[in-house]
Amino acid sequence: MSFSRKLPFARRVLPVLLSTLLASSIAHAFTPFVVKDIQVNGVQRVDVGTIFTYLPVKVGETFTEEQAAESIQRLYASGLFNDVKIDTSGDVLVVTVQERPTIASVSFNGMREFDSASIIKSLQQVGFGQGRVFDRSMLERAEFEIKQQYLSKGKYGVEISPVITPLPRNRVGIAFDIFEGDLARIKEINIVGNEAFSEGRLRDELELTESGIMTWYTGTNKYSREKLEGDMERLRSFYLDRGYLEYSADAPQVTISPDRRDIFITITIHEGKPYTLRSVRLAGDLLELEPQLQEMVKVKEGEVFSAANTNETAKTITEYLGGLGYAFANVNPNPVLDRETQEADLTFYVDPGRRVYVRRIEIGGNTRTRDEVIRREFRQQEAAWYDAGSLRTSRERVDRLGYFNEVDISTSPVPGSPDQVDVKVDVKEKPTGLINLGVGYGSTDKVMLSAGISQDNIFGSGNSLSLNVNTSDRNRALVLAHTDPYWTENGISKTTSLYYRRTEPYDANDAWGEYRITSYGGGLNFGVPITEHDRIFAGVSFEHNKISDLHPLYTPRAYQSFIEEYGEGTNSVVFNVGWSKDTRDSALAPTKGYYSHLSADVSTMDLRYYMLHGQHQHYIPLGKAYTLAFNFMADWGKTYNDKTFPVIKNMYAGGIGTVRGYEGGSLGPRDTLTNDYLGGSRRLVANAQLFLPFPGATRDRSLRWFLFADAGQVATTGSDTCYGGAPGRMAEDPCGWRYSAGVGLSWESPLGPLQLSYGRPLNDKPGDEKQSFQFQIGTSF
């Protein structure tokens, strides 16, 4: 069987041709007669009663030639038949039809850009799909729909060829052969009509960019209709934020080169003039809260109008009223323009609505996680006044659990109770078990291998269990840990851990230092939340340390002295207490907020010392693409008996994470026998870093370059003596401050945070171990 494209054309011919077609479907002319019976031939799937509904005559009624032509027209218009004939046999009306085939299957060959299920779903929305009647016009519509999907992805060279295969029982199979072609890339973006701002400044607001050095990675040169619409809205927001209330833009012109590879975009804008606020006032039902609401107004008279500040004011007032129980509060800013003076009168119309309280909190979507794990993170309570702030905090806390891909919170009025709402929490769980294998390389630790297995939401209880193994050229670690985040109903967490570590201290000469420190032990720690961002910690741990593989000539004298004073093996119980506060917007690539940490360790038994630790990181956004970051770190340790501070607890600096441009761990005292780096009981580090967008990757936060300046010092607590190393290889002033500066690259790679840096010491001394190029996978500042 073969199907041609004649039918769509037949529908467009002149009415006279249609009349001729209908007339030809009537077997012969007849005189009107009374129908005694109606006979239908040729039906296979269509119910006979369906055909009767299209006929303008019933048994017992008179049938004419005009009704015969109308019957044929109606049956054709139903779209169910390829051919319709009307005949008479005596007083019997005979209707003969040829049904159109149905679509048995829809398939795609050569489709890689889309999932076939999503395309089939979109085709069903235009009336084309399995089980539908096959229609040439619908096939053309299906082709058009598929092509539109590809055009929205920038694939203008796509070619679609439908293949129709006849099947038994009057069915057909439809296969679309698709040649996707190459992706069309943006060659030029032109902005026309701008006077107040340069074209380059406006391009910085766009997500789409012209092809450049890094667009192979960022993909911002790949045309997308949705992204272009988003860019047009960004331009609109840019101008409205600067007072251009009469800004408008024409529909962007998008053209493509003859080879369908290059896209040219022209954006025509009409700026208008900026408006200044002449007056700002509140109106509506202010609930006698005008003084409080007035403090939330972020726009002032005499300032240039800012849509961002205006919307922020409306949002702040809405959230404030939401915190008082007005769940459906609405604040509508309305600027009235005076075009003669280029001034605007801005009024915020406040409609608080009715105050409501929460009847029930319903949780759904959690097939494995227990309801209580979600409910205990909620700050909004049932049978309490609705509080928008508490709901927002609740959502953030549930999201921070890390157990869900999506967390949606919605409210709905209770039917018949205008002062009640129900809160619906919908979550989408994600796998919380993880098996990871990793490999990395650092300029200090060389090859690093890691493996681990963890379950963050074991049995849906919210508890976590993990086993991690890490190994490098100098360090080995095995850690088993279990955390119960709600050991008590008040949110006190409990962490139990067992660990094994083996460390070879930093060595100035790889041929020496044949000794190692082996530690194993366990700990019990508790965390107590005191605010949404603050926690205090306290715990105790037991640790056994042993120095082995000693050599009288190659083991540093500091470690030999430690063994003489403490012995090869030591046991200690360490008590710790601390506090932390974290307001960063991201733990991996923060752009604002800060992280602070203070802690103290007190060791008893064989090793009697105490250590104080402090760290503060601060991130300051400078516009949309720049971030200024500061890091300050201080450590201080001392014994509380007559013995010296244990060298196995010394701290090190130098390299990535402390002072770049110097070899890892090289700052501070040196051993007088082997010249090994010994570290010290006191460490001070300061870093300043300016993150900048990588060329061609302006909106990609995972890839940034930076400028940095570092400072650090490692020394011995309570002593003015600083050993510079072995005779003949003495370093000058090793305990003094060291400074460096340089440039680097930060990338959130699939293997973990990658940091490359090129640093130059600013005040290096003779004997310092310098290392300009350094890199690390798995650490970031």
N, C-alpha and C positions, 0 to 999 in steps of 0.2 A: 504494500500500500504506500502511496506517495501523497504528501500533503503540500499544496502550493500556497501562495500568498494572495489568491484571488478574492477570498472572502472580505478582508478589510477594504479592498478596492471597491467591491460590490456595494458596500455600505456607504460609499461616498459618491456613487454615480447619481445622475440626475433622476428625479422622481419618475419621469416617463419610462426610464429603463427599469426602475423598480416595479412599476405597474406591469410592464411587459413580463418580468420575471414571475410575478404573482399570477398573471393570467396563464402563463405556460404551465403552472403547477396544477391548474384545474384540468382534469382529463378531457372534458368536453362541455359544451354549453348545455344548460338544462333549464327547464321551466321550473318555477317555484313549486315545492311539494311539501307535504306534511311528513316529518321524519317519524318513522315507526321504530327505527333502531339505529344505533351508532356502532360501527365496527372499526376497531383500531388494529393496524398491522405494523410490524417492524419494531415494537418495543422490546427492550431487553432488561434495562435497569429501571427506567422511568415507570412510575406507577400509572396505570391507565386512567385512574381518577385525576391525576395531574393534568393529562391532556384534556379531559372533559372541562376542567376549570378555565381553559383558554378558549373553548368554543363558545360562540355567541348564541348557540341554539341548543335546545334540549329536546328529548323525545316528546312528540306530540305538538311541536311548534313548526311553523312554516319556515323552510330554508330557501334562501335566495342566492343568486350569484354574488351579490354584494357581501352577503354574510360569508360566502365561501372565500372571497378575497380577504375579508377581515380575519377569518380563521387562520389562513396561511400566514398573514402578517403577524398575528399574535404568537403563533407557534415558532416562527423564525426569531421573533424578538425575545423569546424565552431564553435563547442561547443554548438550548439543549439538543438542537437537531441541525444536521448538515443539509437535509433535504426533507421537504414536506409536500405531499400530494393529496388533493381532495378529489374523490370520485363518488359516483352514486351507482347503486345497484337496485333498481326498482325504487322502493321507498326507503332504502337503507343508505345512510351516509357512511362512506368508507374513507377513513383517514389513514394514510400510509406515511410513516416517518422513517428516517434514517438517523439514528442517534449519533451524536458526537462521541468520540472515545473519551474515556476518563484517564487521568494521569495516574499511572501505577507507581512511578518512582521518579525522584529528582536527584541527580548526582552531579558532581563537579570533577573535572579533570584539569590538573595544573594549578589548582588554587592553593596558595601558600600563605597569602597575606591575611586570610580570614579563616575562622572556624566554620565549617560547612553548616553546623547546626544553627549558628547565628544568622547566616544568609538565608537558610530555609525558613527561619522564623520571620525574617523581614519580607520574604516573598509571600508568605501566607497573609501578611497584612495588606498586600495589594491584590489578593484573591487568586494567587497562583500557588498550587501545592498538591501534594499527594491526595487522591480522592476527589479532586476538583475536575469539572468538565474541561476538556482540552479546547482551547480557543486561541486562534492565531493572534488576535489582538492582545490577549492576556500574555501570550508568549513574548510579544514585543515589549509589553510593559515590564515583564520580568527581566528581560535583557537590559532595559533602561535602568531598572532598580539596581541590578548588579553593577552596572557601569558607574552609577552615582556613588555607590559604596567605594569603588576604587578611586574615583575622582576625589572624594573627600580625603583619601590618603595620599593624594598627589601622584597617583599612577595614571597619567594621561595617555600613555601608550597602550593601555589594555585593549585586547581584542577578544570578543566573546562570540562563539559560534555554537548555536544550539543544534543538537543532533537528536532527531525524533526516530524512535525505534518502535514499529508496530508490534503489539503483543496479542496473544489470544484473548477472546472474550471482549473484543472491541476496546482494548486498552493500549496505551502508549507509554514508553519510558522516555524521559527527557534527560539528556546529558548535556551539560554546558562545558564545551572545551574552551579553556581560558588561557590566553597568553598574557601574563601580567605586565610584561615589559619593564623597562627601567623606571625608577622613581624620578619624577621631575623635581629638580632642585631650583631654589630661588636664585636667580642671576642678579636681579636688581630690585631694590625697593626705593621708590621715589615718593617724597612727600611734597605736595604742592599747596601753596596758600599760606604757609607759615611765615610770619613776620617777627613775632615777639621772641621766638625760640629757634635755634638753629636746627637744621635737619638732623645733624648728628646727635643733638640732645634729645630730640624726639625719638630717634631710632633706639636710643638706650632704653626707652620704655617698652619696646616691642620684644616679644618672645621670639618671633620669627626673625631671622637674620639672613643676610646674603652669605653665599658660600665663602668659607674662610679656612684658616689653617686648622682650627680645631672642630669644625662642624662635622667632620667624619665621626667624631666622638659624641658631640652634644646633639647632633641631629636637628639643630634649630633652623637649618636651611631646607628642611623637608616641608613642602607646602601642605597645609591642612586648613580646610575651610573653617573648622571650629577654632583653631588657633588664631586665624586672621580675625575672626569675630571677637575673640578675646582681646587681641591687640587693639582693635578699634575702641573697645570699651576702656582699655588702659589709657589710650590717648584722651578719651573723653574725661576720665577721672583726673588725669594730669592737668588738663586745663581748668576743670571745675575746682580743683584744689588751689588754683592760683587766681580765682575770681572771675574767670571767663564764663559767665553764666549764659551767654548767648552763643557759646561754641556749638558748631554743628559740623558734620562731615558727610560728604557724598558716599554712595556705595563704592567700595574700593574696586578699581579696574584691574582685573587679572587676565593677562594674556600669556600665551605659550608659544614657543618657537616652533617652526615647521617640523623639526625632528622630535617634537614633544618631550624634550629633555630639560629645557630651561623655562622658568617662570619669571614673569615681569609683573611687579605689583606697583600700582600708582594709587596713592591715597591723597585725596583732595579734601582739605579742611578749610573751615571758615572760623577764624579765631574770635572775632568780635573784640570788645574791649573789657578790661578787668573792672569789676565793681567793688566799691568800698561799702562797708556796713554803716548805714546811718543810724540805725536803731536795732536793738535786740531785746525781745521781750518774751515772756511766757504768758500763755492764755489757756483757757479751758478750766477743767476741774482740778485745781491744784491741791486739794485736800488740806488746805491750811499749812502746806509745806513749802511755800514759795521761798523762804530764806534758805532752806536746805537745797531745793532744786536750783536756785540761782547760783549756788556755789559750784554746781556741776556744769554750768554753761562754759564751754571752752572757747567761745567766740566772743569778741568784744567790739563795741562801737569804735569806728575809726580804723579797724583792721580790714585788710583785703579779705573778701569772702573766701572761705575754704570749705569745700564739700566734705573733706575728710574730717575736719574738726566739727562741722555741723552734724554729720552722721554719728561721730563719736559722742557728741552731746546727747543726741536722741537715744543712742544705745545705753549710755550711762544712766540717764533718767529712767529708761524702761527697766533696766536691771535693778535700779534702786527701788522702784515701785514693785517689781517682781519679788524683791527681798522682803517686802511688807505684806505679801500675800496677793497682790494684784497680778494674777497670772496672765491676764489678757490685756495688759496696759498697752496703749498705743501713743507714740509721740510722733507728730507729723510736722517737720520743719517746712515753712512756706515763705520763700523770699519774694517780695514785691519789688519790681525794678522801676527805677526812675531813669529813663534813657537819656534825659537831658543832662543830668548831673553825674551819670554813671555811679549812682548810689543805690543801695538796696535796703529795704526794711525787712528784717528777718523775724518771724514769729514762730515759736514752738507751741503747737496746739497739743495739749495734754489731755488724754482720755484714759483714766486709770481703769475703767470698767468696774466690775464687782470683785470684792475681796473673797478669796476662796481658800479652802484648806484641802489637803490631800486625804482622800478616803482610803485608797489602797495603792500599793506599789506592786506591780505585776512583773515578773521576770520570765522571759522566754528566750528560746534559742540555745539554752545551755543543756546539751544532751549528756554531758559528762561532769561538768563542774556543778557542785552543790549550790543550791540557792543561798545558803548561809555565807558562802565565800564571797558572793556579790553583795548581799545585804549588809555585811559587816563593814563594807567600804562606804556605805551610804551615810550622808550627813543630813539628808531630808528624811524626816520621820513620818510615819503614817499617823493620821488623826491630828496633825499639826498644820499650822498655817503654811501655805505654799511659799517656798523661798527659792527664788531663781538662783541666788548665789550658792546655796547649799546643793542644789541640783547640779550646777556646773562643777563644783568641787567633787561631788559624788562621781560624776562621769569621768573626771580626770583621774580619780583614784582607781576606779575600775579599769580604766584604760592602762594605767601604769602597772597593773598586775602582770601584763604581758601574756595573758591567757587567750586573748580574743583579737581577731582581725578587725572587727567592727563593734562599736558600742554606740547604740542609738537610744536616746531618751526622748519620749514624746508624752504629751499630756492630752487628755480628752475629757470634756465635760461629762458629768454623771447625769444621764437623762432624768428629768424631773427634779433635779437638785442643782439650782443655779449657783450655789455657793460651794460646790464640791468638784474636784477633779480626780481622775485616776492617772497615775504615772506608769507608763509602760516602758520597760527596759528590754530592749532586744539586743542580744549579743550573737556574734558569729565566732564560734570557737576555732582556734587554730591548733595544730600539733604543738604540744609543749615538751615532748620528748625530743632529745637531740643527741645524735652521735656525730662527733666532729673529728676530723683528721686534718692537720694543718702542717705546713712547712713554711719556714721563713728564713731570712738571712739578715744578720745585723753586722755592722762593721766592728762591733765589740764582741758580741757573743757568738759570732759566726753562724753556723747552721743551727736552726731551732726547729725541733719537731714537737708536735703537740697532739694529744688524743684525749678524748673525753666522752663521757656519757652522762646525760643529765635529764631529769624529769622535774619540770618546774611546778607541775600541778598533779602530783602523784595521787591517783585514785580520786581525782576531783576534789581533794581536800584543801588545796591551796598550799600545801607543804611542798618543799623542793628537796631533791636528793641528787647529788652529783659526785662523779669520780673523774678527776682530771690528772693527766700525766703530761709533764713538760720536760724537755731535755734540750740542752745546748752544749756548746763546747766547754762551758765552765759550770753549768748548773743542771741539776736534776731535781724534779719535784713530783711527788705523788700526794694528792689531797683528796680526802673523802669528807663530804660535808652534808649535813642535813639541817634545814631551816624550817621552823614553824613560825610563820609571820604573826599568828594570833595564838601564842601560847596561853595568853589570858584574854578575856573578853574585852579588855581595855586596849588591846593592840600591842601588848608587849611581845616582842619576838624572841625566839630562842634559837641559837645556832650551835650545833655540836660538830666538831671537826677532828679528824685524825690526819696527820701529815708525816711525810718523810722527805727530807731535803739533803742533797749533797752538793757542796759548793767548793770550787777551787778558786781561792782569792785571786784578784787581778795581779798579773805578773808583768814585770817590766822586761823580762827576757824569757821567751817561751821554753828555753832549754832548762830553766830552773823552776823552782816552785813545785817540786814533786811532793805535795802534801795536799790533804783534803780535809774538809770539815763535814761531818755527817751529823744531821739532826733529825730527831723524830719526837713526836709528842702528840698531844691532843688538847683541845680547848673547849670551853663552854662560854658563850657570850650572849648577852641580853641587850635588846634595843628597846628604848621607851620613847614613843612619839610624844613631843610636847607641843608642837604645832603641826600644820599641814606640811611644812618644809623642814622642820627641825626634829632631830632625834638625838638622844643621849645613849651612850653605850657603856656597858660594864661587863667584865668577864674575868676568867681565870684560865690559865693554861699551864700544862706541864711540858717541859722540854729537856731532852737529853742531848748533849753535844759531845762529840768525840773528834779529836784530831789524830789522823793516821797517816801512813806512808811518809814518815819523817826521815830526813837525811841530815846528818850533822853539818854538812857543808852547804846544802842547797835549801834547807828549810830556813825561812827568815828568822832572824834573831828575835824579833818581836813575838813570834809564835813559840820559839823555844823558851823565852822568858814566861810566856803565858802558861806553858806546861809546868815549868818549875814552880809557878805560883799557885796554879789551880789544879794541875794534873791533866792527863790526857783526856779523861772523861769527866763531865760535870752534869749535875742535875739542878734544875731550877724550876720554881713555881713563879709565874709571872701574872700579876694582877694588872688589869688595864681599865681605864675609864676614858670616855671621850664624848665629843659632841660634833655634829655635822649639820650643815644647812645647804640645801641645793635648790636654787631657783633658775638653773639654766634651762633654756628651751630645748636643748638636745645634749645627750651625753657624748655623742661622737663628733658632731660638727656644730657646736653652740655658736650662736650669734649675739645673744644677750643673756643677762643674768649673771649669777656668781655661784661659786662653790667654796665653802669654808669648812675646815676640819681642824679640830684641836683634840689631842689625846695625850695620855700619860701612861707609862708602863713602870711598874715597880717589881723588881725581881728579888726573890729570896733564895734560901738554901745556899748552894755553892757559889752562885753568881749573885752578888748583892749590888745592884745598881738601880738607878731610875733614869728614865728618858722622857723628854717632852718633845712633842711633835706639833707642828702647826703648818697649815697650808691655806692659801687663799688664791682663787682664780677669779678673774673678773673680765667680762666680755661686754664691750661697748659697741653698739652698731653705729657705723658712720655712713648713713644712707642705706640703700638697698643692697649694695654689693660689697661693702667694706666693713671689716670688723677689727677693732683694736682690742687685743687681749693682753692681760697682765697675769703673771704667776709669781707668787712669793712663797718660799718654803724655808722653814727653819727647824733644825733638830738639835737637841742639846742633851747630853748624857753625862752621868757622874756616878761614882760609887759612893756608898754611905758607910764604908769601912776604910781601913788603911791600905787596901789593895788598889792596884791600878785598874783602870777601866778595861774590861775584857776586850781584847783586840778582835775577837770573833763577832762582836756586836758593833764594830765600827761602821760608819756610813761613808759613802763614796760620792764623788762628783766628777764631772767631765763627760762629754759626749751628749748624745740626744737625751733630752729630758732634764738636763742640768745646764752645763756650759759647753755649747758646741764649739768646734774648732780645736778642742783639746781631746786627746785620746780618752776613751771611756775609763773612768775610775782613777785617772792619773793625778788629780789635784790632791794636795795635802802631803803629809809626811811620807818619807821613803824609809825602807829598812836599811839599817847601817851595814848589813852583811850582804844581802842579795840585791838591794836596790828595788825591791818589790814595792808596789803601791800599797800602803797600809790603811788608807782612809783615816777617819778621825771620829772623835766623840762629839764634835760640833760641826754643823754644816749650815751654811746660809746660801740660798740661791734666789736670784731674781731674774725674770725674763719679761721682755716686752716683744710683742709680735703683732704685726699689721698684716691681716689677711686681705688679699686682693683677688678679684676675679681673674681667672686664667683667660688670656686672649681667645675670643671665640666661644667662651663657656660662661658668659656673664651670669646666667641664672642657674648654673649648676653648682650647688654647694659642695658636692662631693669632690670636686677638683678645684683647688685654689693654690696660688703661690703666695709667698709671704716674705716680708723683711723682718729680721729679728735682731735683738741685742740682748746678750746674756751677761750675767755677772755671778760669780760664785766664790766661795771660800770654804776650805775644809781645814780644821785645826784640832788641837787637843784641848779639852776642857780643863781649866784651872792650871795651865802650864804655859809658860812663855817659850819653852824649848820646842823647836821644830826641826826634826832630823831631816837633812836633805839627801840622805842616801849613803851609799858606800863610798869610801875614799877613792878619789880619781873620777868618780861619776856623780859628784854632788850637784844637786839642783839648787838654784838660788831662790831663796824665799818661797819654798813650796807651799807654805801656809798662808801666803798673802792673797789678796783679792786678784782674780783673773777676769778679764773682760773680753768679749768677742762680739762680732757682728757678722751678718751675712744674709744670704737669700736662700729660700727653700721652696719645696713643692709638697703639698699635702693632698693625698688622694685616698678616698674610702674605697679601696680595691676589694675584689671578691675574696682575697685572702685576709683582709683586715685592714686597719688604718696603716697606710704607707706614708712615710715621711722621708724626704730627701733634703739634705741641707749642705750648703757650701759655706763654711764659716772661716773667718780669719781672726786669730788672736789680736787684741789691741794693745796688750801690755805684757807679752810673753817674756819670760826670763830665761837665762841660760839653763839648760837641763830640762826644760818643759818638753813634754811629749805632745807635739801638735799633730792634728789630723783634720785636714780641711774638708774633705768629702766624707760624709757620714750618711747612713741610711738605716732604716729599721722598719720592719713589718710587725704590726701588733702593738704599737704604742703611738700616742699622740698627745700634744700639749693642748 
